Amino acid sequence: LALAFAVGVHNATVGSWIVTIYVTWSPWHYTGQNYGLAVMFLRRRGVGLDPVTKRWLHASFTLSYALTFLALHSGGEAGDFVPISVDPVNYQFMRIGFPSTISDPALSVVTLAYLLTTGVACARLLRRGSLRDLLPTATLMVVQALWFSIPLLIRSFSVGTSIEPWTSSYGTYYFMWIAIGHSAQYLWITSYYAHGKGNWTGQPRYLVKAMLAGAAIWTIPTLIFAPGMLGRLPFDGGFAVLAASTVNLHHFVLDGAIWKLRDGRVARLLLRNRGDASEVVSGVAPNRSWASRLVWTAGAVSLAIMFFAQWQSEITIPSAAVRGDTAQLTDSADRLAWIGRDSAKIRRRLGDTLARQNNVEGAIRQYERANDIRATVSTWYKIAQLHARDQSWRDAIEAYDAALRINPDEERVLYQLGLARLEIDDLRGAEAAFEHAARINPERTINQTLLERTRSLIRGADDS
């Protein structure tokens, strides 16, 4: 995974596969945990779970995931069903792309099968335990339906609803809450297990250590592979998506290895008595204290970086933008750059503010910095317009040409490029620009009008 991450930072195809595998796997992982906890509650409460009933229950959860899989890989937009917004410029969610002739009937069949298996599982469980004993498992079945089955069926069958979390525009946020719910389940069950081992040091300490460990694994790779270090992508330009995907895939793999307990070494590690600890840490005890301090210090620094970045991005910068405080905006943007979070979006916002204040030189400097991070047609166009305002026509032409290298068919850029070339008497260059613009948008008559005027000037120049 570490190697795939390092390659995916520089290779869009590899990165897209990482994102796709994560998006497809995550609902299955969440479903598996819901099912595992449902069975655990039955076992703990002494409810007899015969093999047939267990298979019906398992089928209910599995078919709920099947609905999600079909929704992800058929006609619906992936962003409606996943916890991340995929950046199409750098990475794409690589859907299988089932045609509607296959996905629509399959969705109907899977829906009926899901309802059938859920009903049979509930009926069989009711014959084996009291409502009180079945309540935790029933709650998890409802959670599974609320997380996946119900919202996906609402969207897939175009059922009108005023419940905001289930409308497609809120799909990404909704799935983020699912991820938070999954993490809450995970912290609860692991802390309960650790508490029963006899070396429990308290819930607050456990949660703080979990937070520090998580902060380290989220932050350190993004610092190492930030633009200007070993990477190329800005954090908000696809890099955060890749990091999230890799971290979560690591969690899925590790989680499967831990909880199945089929590996004897893992089982001994988790199930050993306190007196057996020397067997596990043998050979590393002399360095344990030093290594432990280093790990938790790195976690604390990482957590500070995460909160600092969020504070600057969500509080300081928006507030400064409203006030038009360019000094604060510049300081915040530079501080984010120090921690590998330089943002083309923030640099463009700063450039816009400076441009409104007629600070042309400062605005151009910020726009150019934004292009260093991630060049866009819009940013080059803004640079060109500022040069044109100062009648620096050759600089404007260079910026227009840079924009067209990104998208050769951008009509507004071609139009302005033609005007700029007319200003320096480059009639042939202007003719080419207006001709291209007229070909792209023949309904905009100004392109054709300027093309004809330019050709008239060329003929006059040739005649003279």
C-alpha positions as CSV (number, residue, x, y, z in Angstrom):
1,L,0.0,0.0,0.0
2,A,2.8,2.4,0.8
3,L,4.4,1.7,-2.6
4,A,1.1,2.0,-4.4
5,F,0.6,5.4,-2.6
6,A,4.0,6.6,-3.6
7,V,3.4,5.7,-7.3
8,G,-0.2,6.9,-7.2
9,V,0.9,10.4,-6.2
10,H,2.6,10.7,-9.7
11,N,0.5,8.3,-11.8
12,A,-3.1,9.2,-12.2
13,T,-4.1,5.6,-13.3
14,V,-2.6,4.0,-10.2
15,G,-4.1,6.7,-8.0
16,S,-7.5,6.2,-9.6
17,W,-7.3,2.4,-8.9
18,I,-6.5,3.1,-5.3
19,V,-9.5,5.5,-5.0
20,T,-11.8,3.0,-6.8
21,I,-10.9,0.1,-4.7
22,Y,-11.4,2.1,-1.5
23,V,-14.8,3.5,-2.6
24,T,-15.9,0.0,-3.6
25,W,-14.5,-1.8,-0.5
26,S,-15.6,0.7,2.2
27,P,-19.3,-0.1,2.2
28,W,-18.4,-3.8,2.4
29,H,-16.1,-3.2,5.3
30,Y,-18.8,-1.2,7.2
31,T,-21.4,-3.9,6.3
32,G,-19.1,-6.6,7.6
33,Q,-18.6,-4.9,11.0
34,N,-22.4,-4.4,11.3
35,Y,-22.9,-8.1,10.7
36,G,-20.1,-9.1,13.0
37,L,-21.5,-7.0,15.9
38,A,-25.0,-8.3,15.2
39,V,-23.8,-11.9,15.6
40,M,-21.7,-11.0,18.6
41,F,-24.8,-9.6,20.4
42,L,-26.7,-12.7,19.7
43,R,-23.9,-14.9,21.1
44,R,-23.4,-12.8,24.2
45,R,-27.1,-12.9,25.0
46,G,-27.4,-16.6,24.6
47,V,-29.6,-16.5,21.5
48,G,-29.3,-19.8,19.6
49,L,-28.0,-19.0,16.1
50,D,-28.3,-22.2,14.0
51,P,-26.4,-22.3,10.7
52,V,-29.5,-21.8,8.6
53,T,-30.6,-18.6,10.5
54,K,-27.0,-17.3,10.4
55,R,-26.9,-17.7,6.6
56,W,-30.2,-15.8,6.2
57,L,-28.9,-13.0,8.4
58,H,-25.6,-12.9,6.5
59,A,-27.5,-12.8,3.2
60,S,-29.5,-9.8,4.4
61,F,-26.3,-7.8,5.1
62,T,-24.6,-9.0,2.0
63,L,-27.5,-8.1,-0.3
64,S,-27.6,-4.7,1.3
65,Y,-24.0,-4.2,0.1
66,A,-24.9,-5.6,-3.3
67,L,-27.4,-2.7,-3.7
68,T,-24.5,-0.3,-3.0
69,F,-22.2,-2.0,-5.4
70,L,-24.8,-1.8,-8.2
71,A,-25.4,1.9,-7.4
72,L,-21.7,2.7,-7.5
73,H,-20.9,0.8,-10.7
74,S,-23.9,1.6,-12.9
75,G,-25.5,4.8,-14.0
76,G,-25.5,6.9,-10.8
77,E,-22.9,9.5,-10.1
78,A,-20.3,7.9,-7.7
79,G,-20.2,11.1,-5.6
80,D,-23.8,10.5,-4.5
81,F,-22.8,7.3,-2.8
82,V,-19.3,7.6,-1.4
83,P,-17.7,9.5,1.4
84,I,-15.3,11.5,-0.8
85,S,-15.5,13.9,-3.7
86,V,-13.3,12.5,-6.4
87,D,-11.2,15.1,-8.2
88,P,-11.7,14.4,-11.9
89,V,-8.7,16.4,-12.9
90,N,-6.2,14.0,-11.2
91,Y,-8.2,10.9,-10.1
92,Q,-11.4,9.3,-11.3
93,F,-13.7,6.7,-9.9
94,M,-13.4,3.9,-12.4
95,R,-16.9,2.5,-12.6
96,I,-17.6,-0.8,-14.2
97,G,-20.4,1.0,-16.0
98,F,-23.2,-1.6,-16.1
99,P,-25.7,-0.6,-18.8
100,S,-29.2,0.2,-17.6
101,T,-30.5,-2.9,-19.4
102,I,-28.5,-5.0,-16.8
103,S,-28.4,-2.7,-13.7
104,D,-32.1,-1.9,-13.6
105,P,-33.3,-5.5,-13.6
106,A,-30.5,-6.5,-11.3
107,L,-31.4,-3.8,-8.8
108,S,-35.0,-4.9,-8.7
109,V,-34.0,-8.6,-8.2
110,V,-31.5,-7.7,-5.4
111,T,-34.0,-5.5,-3.7
112,L,-36.6,-8.3,-3.6
113,A,-34.0,-10.7,-2.4
114,Y,-32.8,-8.3,0.3
115,L,-36.4,-7.8,1.6
116,L,-37.0,-11.6,1.5
117,T,-33.8,-12.5,3.4
118,T,-34.3,-9.7,6.0
119,G,-37.8,-10.9,6.6
120,V,-36.9,-14.6,6.9
121,A,-33.9,-13.7,9.2
122,C,-36.2,-11.6,11.5
123,A,-38.8,-14.3,11.6
124,R,-36.3,-17.1,12.5
125,L,-34.7,-14.9,15.2
126,L,-38.0,-14.1,16.8
127,R,-38.5,-17.8,17.4
128,R,-35.2,-18.1,19.2
129,G,-35.0,-15.1,21.5
130,S,-37.0,-12.4,23.3
131,L,-37.4,-8.9,21.9
132,R,-35.2,-7.6,24.6
133,D,-32.4,-10.0,23.6
134,L,-32.9,-9.3,19.9
135,L,-33.0,-5.5,20.2
136,P,-29.2,-4.8,19.7
137,T,-29.1,-7.0,16.6
138,A,-32.3,-5.5,15.3
139,T,-30.8,-2.0,15.8
140,L,-27.8,-3.0,13.7
141,M,-30.1,-4.3,11.0
142,V,-31.9,-0.9,11.0
143,V,-28.5,0.9,11.0
144,Q,-27.5,-1.1,7.9
145,A,-30.7,-0.2,6.2
146,L,-30.4,3.5,7.1
147,W,-26.7,3.6,6.0
148,F,-27.1,1.8,2.7
149,S,-30.3,0.2,1.6
150,I,-32.9,2.9,2.1
151,P,-31.0,5.9,0.7
152,L,-29.8,3.9,-2.3
153,L,-33.3,2.6,-3.1
154,I,-34.7,6.2,-2.7
155,R,-32.2,7.5,-5.2
156,S,-32.3,4.6,-7.6
157,F,-36.1,4.5,-7.8
158,S,-36.4,8.3,-7.8
159,V,-38.6,8.4,-4.7
160,G,-39.4,11.9,-3.7
161,T,-38.3,12.8,-0.1
162,S,-37.8,16.0,1.8
163,I,-35.4,14.3,4.2
164,E,-32.2,16.2,3.4
165,P,-29.6,13.6,4.3
166,W,-31.1,11.3,1.6
167,T,-31.2,13.8,-1.2
168,S,-28.4,13.3,-3.7
169,S,-26.9,16.7,-3.1
170,Y,-26.1,15.6,0.5
171,G,-24.8,12.2,-0.4
172,T,-21.1,12.9,0.3
173,Y,-21.8,14.4,3.7
174,Y,-24.3,11.6,4.6
175,F,-21.6,9.0,3.8
176,M,-19.1,10.8,5.9
177,W,-21.4,10.4,8.9
178,I,-21.6,6.7,8.1
179,A,-17.8,6.6,8.4
180,I,-17.9,8.4,11.7
181,G,-20.5,5.9,12.9
182,H,-18.3,3.1,11.9
183,S,-15.3,4.6,13.8
184,A,-17.5,5.0,16.9
185,Q,-18.4,1.3,16.7
186,Y,-14.8,0.4,16.3
187,L,-13.5,2.5,19.2
188,W,-16.2,1.2,21.4
189,I,-15.6,-2.5,20.7
190,T,-11.8,-2.2,20.8
191,S,-11.8,-0.2,24.1
192,Y,-14.2,-2.8,25.6
193,Y,-11.8,-5.6,24.6
194,A,-8.8,-3.7,25.9
195,H,-10.6,-3.0,29.2
196,G,-11.1,-6.7,29.7
197,K,-7.5,-7.5,29.3
198,G,-6.6,-6.2,32.8
199,N,-4.1,-3.5,31.8
200,W,-6.6,-0.8,31.1
201,T,-5.4,2.7,31.7
202,G,-8.7,4.5,31.2
203,Q,-11.0,5.6,28.3
204,P,-9.6,9.2,27.9
205,R,-6.1,7.9,27.6
206,Y,-7.1,5.3,25.1
207,L,-9.0,7.8,23.0
208,V,-6.2,10.3,23.0
209,K,-3.7,7.6,21.9
210,A,-6.1,6.6,19.1
211,M,-6.4,10.2,18.0
212,L,-2.6,10.7,18.0
213,A,-1.9,7.5,16.1
214,G,-4.6,8.4,13.6
215,A,-3.2,11.9,13.2
216,A,0.3,10.6,12.5
217,I,-0.8,8.2,9.8
218,W,-2.9,10.8,8.2
219,T,-0.4,13.7,8.4
220,I,3.2,12.3,8.0
221,P,2.7,10.8,4.5
222,T,1.1,14.1,3.3
223,L,4.1,16.0,4.5
224,I,6.6,13.8,2.9
225,F,4.7,13.7,-0.5
226,A,3.6,17.4,-0.5
227,P,4.4,19.6,-3.5
228,G,8.0,20.7,-3.3
229,M,8.9,17.5,-1.4
230,L,8.3,14.1,-3.1
231,G,4.9,14.9,-4.5
232,R,3.2,17.0,-7.1
233,L,-0.4,17.4,-6.0
234,P,-1.8,20.0,-3.7
235,F,-3.7,18.7,-0.7
236,D,-7.0,20.0,-1.9
237,G,-6.4,19.0,-5.5
238,G,-6.7,15.2,-5.2
239,F,-3.9,14.4,-2.8
240,A,-6.2,14.3,0.3
241,V,-8.4,11.9,-1.6
242,L,-5.5,9.6,-2.4
243,A,-4.2,9.7,1.2
244,A,-7.7,9.0,2.6
245,S,-8.1,6.0,0.3
246,T,-4.7,4.5,1.2
247,V,-5.1,5.0,4.9
248,N,-8.5,3.4,4.9
249,L,-7.4,0.4,2.7
250,H,-4.6,-0.1,5.3
251,H,-7.3,-0.2,8.0
252,F,-9.4,-2.7,6.1
253,V,-6.5,-5.1,5.6
254,L,-5.3,-4.8,9.1
255,D,-8.8,-5.1,10.6
256,G,-9.4,-8.3,8.7
257,A,-6.2,-9.8,9.9
258,I,-6.8,-8.9,13.5
259,W,-10.4,-9.9,14.0
260,K,-10.5,-13.2,12.1
261,L,-7.8,-14.5,14.5
262,R,-6.9,-17.3,12.0
263,D,-3.2,-16.4,12.2
264,G,-1.7,-18.0,15.3
265,R,0.7,-15.1,15.8
266,V,-2.2,-12.5,15.8
267,A,-4.3,-14.7,18.0
268,R,-1.4,-15.0,20.6
269,L,-0.9,-11.3,20.5
270,L,-4.5,-10.4,21.2
271,L,-5.5,-13.3,23.5
272,R,-2.3,-13.7,25.5
273,N,-2.3,-13.3,29.3
274,R,-0.5,-10.4,30.9
275,G,2.2,-12.7,32.0
276,D,3.0,-13.6,28.4
277,A,3.8,-10.1,27.4
278,S,7.6,-10.8,27.4
279,E,7.0,-13.3,24.6
280,V,5.7,-10.6,22.3
281,V,8.1,-7.8,23.1
282,S,11.2,-9.9,23.5
283,G,14.2,-8.3,21.9
284,V,12.8,-4.8,21.7
285,A,12.2,-3.9,25.4
286,P,15.4,-1.8,25.8
287,N,14.3,0.7,23.1
288,R,10.6,0.6,23.9
289,S,10.5,3.8,26.1
290,W,12.5,5.9,23.6
291,A,10.5,4.6,20.6
292,S,7.3,5.1,22.4
293,R,8.1,8.8,23.2
294,L,9.1,9.4,19.6
295,V,5.9,7.9,18.3
296,W,3.6,9.8,20.6
297,T,5.5,13.1,20.0
298,A,5.1,12.6,16.2
299,G,1.4,12.0,16.8
300,A,1.0,15.1,18.9
301,V,2.8,17.2,16.3
302,S,0.7,15.7,13.5
303,L,-2.5,16.5,15.5
304,A,-1.4,20.1,15.9
305,I,-0.7,20.3,12.2
306,M,-4.2,19.0,11.4
307,F,-5.9,21.4,13.7
308,F,-3.8,24.3,12.6
309,A,-4.5,23.6,8.9
310,Q,-8.3,23.3,9.5
311,W,-8.3,26.5,11.6
312,Q,-6.5,28.5,8.9
313,S,-8.6,27.0,6.1
314,E,-12.0,27.1,7.7
315,I,-11.8,30.1,10.1
316,T,-8.9,32.5,9.5
317,I,-8.9,32.6,5.7
318,P,-12.7,33.0,5.1
319,S,-12.9,35.7,7.8
320,A,-9.9,37.6,6.3
321,A,-11.5,37.3,2.8
322,V,-14.7,38.9,4.0
323,R,-12.7,41.7,5.6
324,G,-10.5,42.1,2.5
325,D,-7.5,41.7,4.8
326,T,-4.9,40.7,2.2
327,A,-2.0,40.7,4.7
328,Q,-3.8,38.1,6.8
329,L,-4.7,36.1,3.7
330,T,-1.1,36.1,2.6
331,D,0.2,35.1,6.0
332,S,-2.3,32.2,6.2
333,A,-1.5,31.0,2.7
334,D,2.2,31.0,3.5
335,R,1.7,29.2,6.8
336,L,-0.3,26.5,5.0
337,A,2.6,26.2,2.5
338,W,5.0,25.6,5.4
339,I,3.1,22.4,6.4
340,G,2.6,21.1,2.9
341,R,-1.0,22.5,2.5
342,D,-0.4,25.2,0.0
343,S,-3.6,25.7,-2.0
344,A,-4.2,26.9,-5.5
345,K,-7.8,27.7,-4.4
346,I,-6.6,29.9,-1.6
347,R,-4.0,31.6,-3.8
348,R,-6.7,32.4,-6.4
349,R,-9.0,33.8,-3.7
350,L,-6.1,36.0,-2.5
351,G,-5.4,37.1,-6.1
352,D,-9.1,38.0,-6.6
353,T,-9.0,40.2,-3.4
354,L,-5.8,42.0,-4.5
355,A,-7.2,42.5,-7.9
356,R,-10.3,44.2,-6.5
357,Q,-8.0,46.5,-4.5
358,N,-6.2,47.4,-7.8
359,N,-3.0,45.7,-6.5
360,V,-2.2,44.3,-9.9
361,E,1.4,43.2,-9.2
362,G,0.3,41.4,-6.0
363,A,-2.6,39.8,-7.7
364,I,-0.5,38.5,-10.5
365,R,2.1,37.1,-8.1
366,Q,-0.6,35.1,-6.2
367,Y,-2.2,33.9,-9.5
368,E,1.2,32.7,-10.7
369,R,1.7,30.9,-7.4
370,A,-1.7,29.2,-7.9
371,N,-0.6,28.1,-11.3
372,D,2.7,26.7,-9.9
373,I,0.5,24.5,-7.6
374,R,-2.1,23.7,-10.2
375,A,-2.5,25.6,-13.4
376,T,-6.0,26.3,-14.7
377,V,-7.4,28.1,-17.7
378,S,-9.3,30.5,-15.4
379,T,-6.2,31.5,-13.5
380,W,-4.1,32.2,-16.7
381,Y,-7.1,34.1,-18.0
382,K,-7.1,36.3,-14.9
383,I,-3.4,37.0,-15.3
384,A,-3.9,37.9,-18.9
385,Q,-6.7,40.3,-18.1
386,L,-4.6,42.1,-15.5
387,H,-1.8,42.5,-18.0
388,A,-4.3,43.7,-20.6
389,R,-5.6,46.3,-18.1
390,D,-2.1,47.7,-17.9
391,Q,-1.8,47.4,-21.7
392,S,1.1,45.0,-21.3
393,W,0.0,43.2,-24.4
394,R,2.8,40.8,-24.9
395,D,2.6,39.6,-21.3
396,A,-1.1,39.2,-21.8
397,I,-0.6,37.2,-25.0
398,E,1.8,34.8,-23.2
399,A,-0.8,34.2,-20.5
400,Y,-3.6,33.6,-23.1
401,D,-1.3,31.1,-24.9
402,A,-0.6,29.3,-21.6
403,A,-4.4,29.0,-21.0
404,L,-4.9,27.6,-24.5
405,R,-2.2,25.0,-23.9
406,I,-4.5,23.6,-21.2
407,N,-7.6,23.9,-23.3
408,P,-7.1,24.9,-26.9
409,D,-10.9,25.3,-27.4
410,E,-11.6,27.9,-24.8
411,E,-13.6,30.5,-26.8
412,R,-13.3,33.5,-24.4
413,V,-9.6,33.1,-24.3
414,L,-9.3,32.9,-28.1
415,Y,-11.5,36.0,-28.4
416,Q,-9.3,38.0,-26.0
417,L,-6.1,36.7,-27.6
418,G,-7.3,37.9,-31.0
419,L,-8.0,41.4,-29.5
420,A,-4.5,41.4,-27.8
421,R,-2.8,40.4,-31.1
422,L,-4.6,43.3,-32.9
423,E,-3.1,45.7,-30.3
424,I,0.4,44.7,-31.4
425,D,-0.6,44.6,-35.1
426,D,-0.2,40.8,-35.3
427,L,-2.9,40.5,-37.9
428,R,-2.2,36.9,-38.9
429,G,-2.2,35.8,-35.2
430,A,-5.5,37.7,-34.6
431,E,-7.0,36.1,-37.7
432,A,-6.1,32.6,-36.4
433,A,-7.6,33.3,-33.0
434,F,-10.9,34.7,-34.3
435,E,-11.2,32.0,-36.8
436,H,-10.8,29.3,-34.2
437,A,-13.3,31.1,-31.9
438,A,-15.9,31.4,-34.7
439,R,-15.5,27.7,-35.5
440,I,-16.1,26.8,-31.8
441,N,-19.1,29.0,-31.4
442,P,-20.6,30.1,-34.7
443,E,-23.7,31.6,-33.0
444,R,-21.6,34.3,-31.3
445,T,-21.5,36.8,-34.2
446,I,-18.8,39.0,-32.8
447,N,-16.2,36.3,-33.5
448,Q,-17.2,36.2,-37.2
449,T,-17.4,40.0,-37.4
450,L,-13.9,40.5,-36.0
451,L,-12.6,37.8,-38.2
452,E,-13.9,39.5,-41.3
453,R,-12.5,42.9,-40.1
454,T,-9.1,41.3,-39.4
455,R,-9.1,39.8,-42.9
456,S,-10.0,43.1,-44.4
457,L,-7.0,44.7,-42.6
458,I,-4.7,41.9,-43.9
459,R,-5.9,42.6,-47.5
460,G,-5.3,46.3,-47.0
461,A,-1.8,45.7,-45.7
462,D,-1.1,43.3,-48.5
463,D,-2.3,45.8,-51.1
464,S,-0.2,48.6,-49.7
